[in-house]
Amino acid sequence: MSFKKVEEEDLVKNTRKTVYTYEVDMIVSVFAEDEDSAREKLDQEGGFVSSREVALKDAVSLYHPKDHVDNK
C-alpha cells in the first residue's frame, strides 16, 4: 500500500478538485514466515482484504486561482 503527499498529485495543481477524507477499517491477511516479514510484505505489496468498512468523514473543495473573484 502506498501513500503520497498531496503536493505530489499533479491533478491537484492543474484542475479543480475536491478532497474526500475517509475512515477505512480493514482486516488484511498476509502470508509470511514471521511477523517482521509479514509487516514488510504488507507495506510493500499489500495483502488479502477480507473485510472493509468505509465512512466518508469530510469533503472540501480546493481553491483554484481561476475561480478567484476579486470583489474590490
N, C-alpha and C positions, 0 to 999 in steps of 0.2 A: 504494500500500500504506500502510495507516495503523497506527499503534501508539498505545496509550494506557496511562496509568498504571493499575495495579491498583486504586488508590483510586477511580478514576472508574467502576469497574464496579459498578453498583447491585446485581447479583445476589450479589456477594461480601459486601455489607453486610447482606443480608436473609435469606440462606439458607445452609445448609451446602454447601460446595463443596470440590472437590479441585483443586489447581493441577497441571496437567500441563505439563512442560517438554520441549520437543522441539528436536532439532538438525535443521535443514532445509537441505539443499544443493539449490540450484535453478539452472537455466540459463533465463534470461529474455531474450527478444528484444524490442527496441523499435525501431519505425520512426521516424526523425527526420532532420533536416537536418544536425545536428552532434552531437558528444558532450555538450555542455552542455545542448542541448535534449532529448537522449535521457535524461540523468540527471533533469532536471526532470520530464519526462513519466513516467518510471519511478516517481519519488517520489509524483506526484500521481494518476496513473491506473493504474499497473502496466504490465504488458506481457504478452507471449505466453509461457507456460511450456512449454518443450519437454522438460524433464527435471526430475524432483523426487524426492529421496530423503529419507525422514523416519525418524528414530530417536528413540524415547522415551528421555529421559535421567533423568527423575525424576517422581515423583508424591507430593504432600504434601497431606494433609487440613488444611483451615483450621480454626482454633479458632472455636467459636461459643459465646457466653455461655450459651445454653440447654443446651449439652452439658456444662457445667462441673459436676462433682460435688465438693462440699466434704467432705473427709474429716477434719474436726476432731474 
